[in-house]
Amino acid sequence: MEFGKREIGFVAGILSAIIIWNLNLEGISVEGQKCLALSLMTVVFWATQIAHPGFVSGIYLISLVLFDVAPATSIFALWTQDTIYLIIGAYLIAGAVQSSGLGERIAYKLILRNVRDWQSFILTIFVLTFILSVFIPHPWPRSLMIMSVVAVVFKSAKLIKEDAAKIGFVVFACSVPISLILLTGDSVINIMVVEFSGVELSWLGWFMHMGVPSIIASIITYFLILILFKQEGEFNIDLEEIKNKLAELGPMSRTEKKVFVWIILAIILWMTDSIHGIALGWVTLLIAMAMALPVIGDILTPKDWEEVPVHVLLFLTASISIGRIGGLTGMNGWIATFLLPSSMPANPVLLGLIIAVIGVSLHMILGSVIAVMGVAIPALLTITANTDINPLVPTLFGYAAIAMHYIFPFHHLNILIGLDEGGYTQRHVMKMGIPLTAVVFVISIVQAIWWQITGLL
């Protein structure tokens, strides 16, 4: 049997677990050492993509139970909280927006109104991505839907292959910073980040602290793309063809109108969660469930449950468990003692830059946003636990640095998923990713300054 990346990662993960399991480590409990061994194995499996993340996550969770690392109630505690149900509801809502045709209608209208040349096309993709982030609370289905509309423009404008690949890359690259603007911009990882911090944060609270830095990151990304990916062929869009596509959808259907009303209601409830006190997850799940009721719904059907990816839910549970169980067993404290600085500077800018360096360095090695967060964020929280720093500060500093950084496609799932659909290559990703690394540190400085204005620092 030939040994490729998957086979090497499988062996490396198991060996790393065996070695850590049997070492005589000081300053860590037996359960903490078990957790460290199993967590390192899982991180290696994720980073080398030995199998689908859902399967790897399931193995990790079962291993924690079988080896008595922690009680099953602690390992699967996420399923007793609203977070997991926000994700279920978000996928169902995203499916309703797509199947009803509402998302496609918005996309065509925006293109007809704004696209005239290469620059306006790229800008429209950014704007469309943000608008749909309100309606479709997950970047993957959002980007794939936009890509299907953009493909019509490819044909209409008669783009050459290289220009089409560049635009395809734009669709998925712009989802990276834009997904950070709203808490529901990425209803999986953004929510997970808040869980990691252990601090309650409202929808408006997220926007207040992360909105401006993420908008600035999106603007910088836009101009960086214009500089790096210039038009090579002609761009002569046939607006009549786009009009025909819109006409084929017909008048706005009753289902579309219902979806629109439910989405507006969801947005209102998301924005006012600090007032009515109902957690985002329960609001989102309730809206999704109501879409299946007669009279007021009849939008979602039993088939729509197929839109809910069980593997993502297991992946999220495992990622959260690394931090939660690591804290319970003392693993996080041990990692903070041996792998990270003993203290952090009080200066907010220096704090942000050091955390960014740590995040980017680990990301280059581990190659997974989730994996790095599972190791770094809990350890950073341990280091700053005895200070007056709000736990959201190191968490969001670390998350922004990791979530906006990539050099290769495997560094970011948003980019990796687009390789096939977008038509771009690793060359396009590296061309953008290398200078984008500098932007990560710029945004850390922006965060430090902005959070002093918002009162987070």
N, C-alpha and C positions, 0 to 999 in steps of 0.2 A: 504493500500500500504506500502510495506517495504521501509524503508529509508536506502539507501546505500550511497556510496561516492558521486555519481552523484547528488542524491536528496539533500544531505546535502550541497554540494557545490552550488547548484542552490539557495537554501534558503539563505545560508550564503552570497552569492554574492549580492542578492537583498537586504537583510537586511543591508549589509555594505554600499550599495549605498544610501539607504533611510536615514541611520544615518548620513553619511557624508553630504548628500544633505541638511539636516535640522539643522546641527550644526551651532553655531555662531562662525565661524572661523575668526580670525583676520589676517590681512596682505595678504589676497587673494581676488581676484575679484569674482564676482558672477559667471562669466563664468569659472574662474579657479576652483571654488568649484564644479561646475557641472562636469567639466572635471575630477577632482579628484574622484568624486563619481562614474562616469561611467567607468573610467579607473581602479579603484580598483575592481569594480564589474567584469570587463572583466578579470583582472588578476586572480581573485579568480576562475572564470569560467574556464580559461585556466589551472590553477594549479590543479583543481579537475577534469578536463576533463569531464565536464557535458554533452558536445556534441562535435561533430567534430569541430576542431579549425576554420574551414571555416565558419560554421554557427555562432559561437560565435563572430568571427571577423565582420561578416555582421551585427549582432545586434548592436555591438559597433559603427560601422561607421554610421548606420542609426540613432542611438540614438543621436550622435553628431549633425546630421543635424536637427532632429526633435526638439531637445531642444535648438536650436540656440546657440550652444556652439561656433561655428565658421562657416565661409562660406563654402559651399560645395566645392568651388574651392580650398580652403586650405586643407580640409579634404582629398580630392582625388587628391591632387597635384602630388602625385607619378606617376599618369597615364600620366602626361605631360612630364615626364622625361624618360631618356633612361633605367633606372634601371629595370623597370618592363618588358621592351622588351628584355633585356639581359636574364632574367629568361625564358621568352617564347622561345627565340631562343635556350637557353641552353637545355631545355627539348626536343625540336625537334631534336637537334644534338645528344643528348644522345640516343634518340629513333632510330636514323639512325645508330649509332654505334652498337647498340644491334641487330636490325633487320637485318642488313647486314651480321652479323656474324664476323665482324672485331674484336670486343672486345673478343669474345670467342676464336678466332684464336690466338690472342696475349697471352691470358691466358694459353692455352694448350702448346704453344711453350715455354713459360717461365717455366712452370712446368716441361716439359721434359728436359729442359736444367739444371735446378737448384735443383729440389727436389730429395733428396736421403734418408733423415731421418727426424725426428721430428723437429729439430732445423732449417734445411734448408727449410722445409715446411712452418714454421711460418715466416721466413725471406722472402720467396718468396711471401707470402701473402702481406706483408708490401710493398715490391717492386712493385708488381702488382697493389696494390691500388694506389700507387703514379703515376705509368705510366698511368693508366686508368683515374687518376684525370685530366690529360691533355686532354684526349679524351672525357670523360663523366663528364661534369662540375656540377655534383650533387652527394652527397655521397650515397643517397638511391638507385637509380637504379644501381649505380656502385657496391655497396656492394651486392645487390641482384644478380647481374650478376656473381660476383666472387663466391658467395655462390653456384650458380648452377654448376659452374665448380668444386669447391671444393668437392661437393657431389660425383662427379665421383671418386675423389681421395679417399674419405671415403670408397667407395665400393671396389676400387682396392687394397687399403692397408689393408682392413678388420679391420678397427678401431673399438674398443669397444665403447659402447654408451657414456661413460664418456669422452673418448678422443675426440670423434666426437663433443661433446658439447663444449669442450674447444676450439677446432679449429673453431667451429662456432662462438664462442664469439670473437676470435681473428679477424675474418673477419670484425666484426662491431666495435670492440674496436679500431682497428688501424685506422679506418676512422676518428676518433675524432681528433687526432693531425695532421694527414696527410692532412685533408681538409683545414687546416689553412695555408699550405705552399704557395699555389697559390691563387690569388684573385678569380680565377674561380674554385678553388677546391670545394667550396660550393657557387655556384652562387646566392644563396638566401641570406644567413645570412652574408657572407663576404661583399657582396655589400651593404646590409642594414647597416652594421657597418660604412662603409665609408659615407653613407648618414647621419647617426646620427652625425658624426663628423662635417659635413658641410664643409669639406676640400676635394678638388679634389685630387685623388690619382691614379696614373697610374698602369697598370698591373705590370710593373717592379718595381715601387715604393713600391707596396705591398710586392713583393718578397724581395726587399732589406731590408725592416723593419721587416717583419714577417717571412721570409723564414728561416733564421738561428735559431731563437728561436723555431720555429715549427719543424724543422728538429731535433733539440736537444730533444724536447719533444717526438718526434716519436722514437728516439733511446732509450731514457729512458724507454718509454712504452714497446718497444720490449724486453729489458733486464728484465724489471719487469714481463712481461708475462712469460719469460723463467724460472724465479725464482718461480713464483706462480703457474704456470700450467705445471707441469711436466708430461711426458708420463707415462701412467700406463700399457697399453697393448703393443702388438707388432705393428711395423710399417714396413710392407713389401710391398712397392708400386710396382704394376705391370705396368711398363712403357709401355708395349706392348698395354695394354688397353687404355692408354692415347694416344698412337700413332694411334690406331684405331679410337678413337674419332676425332682426328685431320684429319685423312684420310677421315672420313665421310663428313667433310666439303668440301673436294675436293680442287682443285686449287683455288687460290685467285680469286674471281669473279670480274667481271667488276664493279659491284656495290660497292664492298669493296674497290677497287682501287680508285673509285671516292670519296667515303667517306674519305679515307685516304688523298687524295689530298686536299679536302675541309678543313679537320681538320688542316693540315699543314699550309694552307693559313690563317685559323683563328688564329692559334698560332702566326704566323708571325705578323699579324695585331694587336693581343692583345699585343704582346711584344713591338710594335713600336707605340702604341697609343699616346705617348708623342711627337712623331715625326710628324705623319700625322694628329693628332688633332681630329680624329673621335672617339667619345665616344664608350666605350666597348659595350654598349647595341646596338647601331646601327650596329656595326661590326657584332655582334653575330646574330642579327635578319636578317641582309642581307645575311650572309652565309647560314642560315637556309632556307630562302626564295629561294635562288639560287639553293638549293638542289632539288627543285621541278620543275625547269625549264627543258624544253626538251633539248636534245643534251648534255648540260653540267651538267645536273642533273638527273632527272627521278629517284630520290632516295626517296624523301618524297612524300606521297600521301595524299589525304584528310583525310584518316583514322588516319594519324599520329597526327592530331590535338587533338585526344583523349589523347595523351601523355602530353598535357599541362593541369596541374591541376589548375582549377579556384580557388579552395579553398586555395591553397598556395598563389596566387596573392592577395586574400582578406586578408589572414593572414598577409602578408607582409605589405599591405596598412594600416591595423589596428595597427600593431606594430610601424610603422613609425609615424603614426598619434598620438600615445600616446606621443611621444617625441616632434613632431612638434607643435601639438595643445597645449600641455602642456607648451611649450615655449611661444606661442602666448598669452595664457590666464594667464600666471604667475604661473601656477601650479608647474612647475619645480623649480622656485626660492623658492616657499614656502616649497617644499619638502626638498630642499637643506638646508634651514634655520632650519627646525625643526627635520629632521631625520639624517642628515649627519654632520660631523665636520664642524666648521665654516671656517676652513682653512686647507690647505694641506702643508706638509713639502716640503722644497725646495730640499732636498736630493732625487735624483731619485730612489734609492733603497727603501728608506722608503716610498716614494710616491707609488711605485709599490706594496709594501707589504700591505699598508693600503687599497689601492683600491682592492687588491685581497681578503683581509679579508672581506671587505664590500660585494664584489661580491659573494663570497662563502657563506657567512651568509645569504644573501637574497635568493640565489639559493636553500639553504637547506629548506627555508620556502616556497618559491613560487613554486619551482620545475620545472621551465621552463626557458630556456635560453632566449627566446624572451621576456617573461614577466619581467625578471630581467633587461634586457637591456633597456626595455621601461621605467622602473622606475629609475634605477641607472645611466645610461649613461647621460641622459639629466641633472640630478641633479649634477653629477660630473662636467659636462661642465659648469654649472652655477657657481659652486664654484671656478673653475680655470679661469673663463672668464676674470677677472681683472689682471691676471698674464701674463707673457710672454711665458707660456707653450703652445706649439702647441696643438690644440684641439685633434689631433690624439693620443697624449700621453695618457691622461686619458681614451679615448675611447678604444684604443687597449690594454691597461693594463686591463681594466675591461672586455673586450670581451674575451681575452685569458684566464683569470681566470674562467669566467663563462663557456666558451665553452669547456674547458678541464676537467671540474669538473663534477663528478656524483658519487652518492653513491647507489641510487636505479635506476631501469630502467627508471622511469618516469622523471628523471632528465635530460635525453638527448634523443632526438628523434632518433638519430642514433642507440642507444642501445635499445631503446624501440621497434623499428621496427624489430630488429633482434631476438626478443624473440621467435617468432614462427618459422621463417625461419632458425635461427641459432641453435635451439635446446638446448640453454643454459637456465639457470634459474636465479632468483634473487640472489641465493647464489654465482654464478660465478661473477655477477656484483659487489656485495658488497666486495667480496674477492679482486677484482681489485680496486674498487673505493675508499676504505678507505686509502690504502697507496698512491694512485694516488693523493689524496688531498695534500700531502706533495710536490709532483712534481709540482703542480700548483704554489706554492710559490717559488720553485726553478726557474721555468721559468720566474716569475716576476723579479727575480734578473738578470737572463740572459738578459731579455728584457732591463732592465735599463742600463746594461753594453753595450749591443750591440747598442742601440740607441745613446749612446754617440759617438760610432764609426761611425754610419751612419749619424750623425748630426741631428737626430730628437730631441734629447735632448741637 
